C-alpha cells in the first residue's frame, strides 16, 4: 500500500490523494448502499447529484460543486448527498488561490490548474535517476532564465542534456530564489486563512455527521474520468464513505498543524544574493549583502507572537485523536479488518502505531516528553522527545540556536574553544551553536551519541577565514 500511495501522490494533486485513498480502502460489499446508477426511477436528490456529475464530466468543476452542495442543503439526511458535497469541497481545496500560487507560481509547476481531475501526463515529467539509471516521475518545473546557464544546473543534466532527479532538486531550490518580493509569511497566512481555514473546518464537521458503517457507491462515470486522467485502474463498483474522507481530513489536519507551526516564526528574508551559480559559490557572494539581508538584523526566524504555536499544538492533538478513532474502527473486528492490506490483516502493526499515537497525544496534553524505545531509536536505551519544548513559542528562534552578542542582534564569533574572537586569516572562527538549548528538546540522546561525546558539547559553525572576516565586518 505504501509504495502505491507514495508513487502516485508524488506528482499529482490532492484529487489523486483522495481517490487513491479510496482505492486502498474500497470494499465491494458491506454497509448501506445508496446509488443513483441503479437504473430505478431517481428520487429528486439523485437527480440533483446526477446534474452535478454531468457538470463535472463537461469540465465545469465549480458548477458541479455548487450542485452537490445544493443537494446536501436540500436533503441533509441523504448520506450520498453529504458524501458528494464533502468530496467536491475536498477536491476544491486543490483549486484554492493559495494552493495554485504555491504550486504554479512558487514551485514553478507547469500546467497546474487546481480544480478538477488533472491529467497527470501534463503535470508529470520523467526525470532520470543517475544513481541507478531508473526513471522517476515528478511535477514538471519551469527553468528560471538566470539559472538555466549556470554550471550547477548544466552539470546536473545527463550527458545528452536530459533532465535528471538532481536537476529537478536544483530547480526546486532555484524557484524559491526566483522572486525577490515573495513573502513566505504572507503565503502561509493566506493558505491557513483560505484553503485550510473556515471552509476546511466546515468540511470536517460535515464528515463527522457520517457513520463509518454508511457506504455509498460513487458514480462510475467519475471513477472512469479519474482513471482516464491519471492512468489509474480503480474499480468502478467500490463503496466509499467516512473512512476515506476522514483519512484525507486527517492528512490535511496534520498539514495545517505543520503550517501553523511554521507560521509562528518569521521566514521572510531577501535571498536574492543567492541567485548565482552555486557551483562557484564563495565569499564574493557576500559582497552584495546589505544589512537588511542579514539574519539577526532582519528578524529572520524570530517568534511572530501571533498565537499560531498554540493553534498548531491543538490541531496536532486533534489529528492524533482522529487518527486513533480511525484506527479503532479499522481494527475493531473481522469486518473492519477487511479494509486492511492482506499481509497486515492481523492488525498488529496498526495497534503498535496506535500506541505511539496515544503516547504522543498524552504528551501533548500534559506538555511532557514522549519516550521512544530502543527498538525504534536503535540505541541502547530510551530517548525522549519533549513536545512541550517543541511547541514552545520561539524555542527554535535564531537567537536561541546561535549565541548572540548581548542584545545587539548579531551573532557572537568564537574560535574552536568557544572563546570570543575577531576573525583573521590565521584564526579559526565561526558561530557558536547553542547545543545546551537543543539538549532540552531530546533528553537522553546526548548521552548516547558518540558524536556529542567526542565534541564534549563544544560545537560551532566554522567558516573559511575569508567568509568569517566578511561576515564579521557586515555585523560589526
C-alpha positions, 0 to 999 in steps of 0.5 A: 500500500505504501509504495502505491500511495507514495508513487502516485501522490508524488506528482499529482494533486490532492484529487489523486490523494483522495481517490487513491485513498479510496482505492486502498480502502474500497470494499465491494460489499458491506454497509448501506448502499445508496446509488443513483446508477441503479437504473430505478426511477431517481428520487429528486436528490439523485437527480440533483447529484446526477446534474452535478456529475454531468457538470463535472464530466463537461469540465465545469468543476465549480458548477458541479460543486455548487450542485452537490452542495445544493443537494446536501442543503436540500436533503441533509439526511441523504448520506450520498448527498453529504458524501458528494458535497464533502468530496467536491469541497475536498477536491476544491481545496486543490483549486484554492488561490493559495494552493495554485500560487504555491504550486504554479507560481512558487514551485514553478509547476507547469500546467497546474490548474487546481480544480478538477481531475488533472491529467497527470501526463501534463503535470508529470515529467520523467526525470532520470535517476543517475544513481541507478539509471531508473526513471522517476516521475515528478511535477514538471518545473519551469527553468528560471532564465538566470539559472538555466546557464549556470554550471550547477544546473548544466552539470546536473543534466545527463550527458545528452542534456536530459533532465535528471532527479538532481536537476529537478532538486536544483530547480526546486531550490532555484524557484524559491530564489526566483522572486525577490518580493515573495513573502513566505509569511504572507503565503502561509497566512493566506493558505491557513486563512483560505484553503485550510481555514473556515471552509476546511473546518466546515468540511470536517464537521460535515464528515463527522455527521457520517457513520463509518458503517454508511457506504455509498457507491460513487458514480462510475462515470467519475471513477472512469474520468479519474482513471482516464486522467491519471492512468489509474485502474480503480474499480468502478463498483467500490463503496466509499464513505467516512473512512476515506474522507476522514483519512484525507481530513486527517492528512490535511489536519496534520498539514495545517498543524505543520503550517501553523507551526511554521507560521509562528516564526518569521521566514521572510528574508531577501535571498536574492544574493543567492541567485548565482551559480552555486557551483562557484559559490564563495565569499564574493557572494557576500559582497552584495549583502546589505544589512537588511539581508542579514539574519539577526538584523532582519528578524529572520526566524524570530517568534511572530507572537501571533498565537499560531504555536498554540493553534498548531499544538491543538490541531496536532492533538486533534489529528492524533485523536482522529487518527486513533478513532480511525484506527479503532474502527479499522481494527475493531473486528473481522469486518473492519479488518477487511479494509486492511492490506492482506499481509497486515490483516492481523492488525498488529502493526496498526495497534503498535502505531496506535500506541505511539499515537496515544503516547504522543497525544498524552504528551501533548496534553500534559506538555511532557516528553514522549519516550521512544524505545530502543527498538525504534531509536536503535540505541541502547536505551530510551530517548525522549522527545519533549513536545512541550519544548517543541511547541514552545513559542520561539524555542527554535528562534535564531537567537536561541540556536546561535549565541548572540552578542548581548542584545545587539542582534548579531551573532557572537564569533568564537574560535574552536574553544568557544572563546570570543574572537575577531576573525583573521586569516590565521584564526579559526572562527565561526558561530557558536551553536547553542547545543545546551538549548537543543539538549532540552528538546531530546533528553537522553540522546546526548548521552548516547551519541558518540558524536556529542561525546567526542565534541564534549558539547563544544560545537560551532559553525566554522567558516573559511577565514575569508567568509568569517572576516566578511561576515564579521565586518557586515555585523560589526 
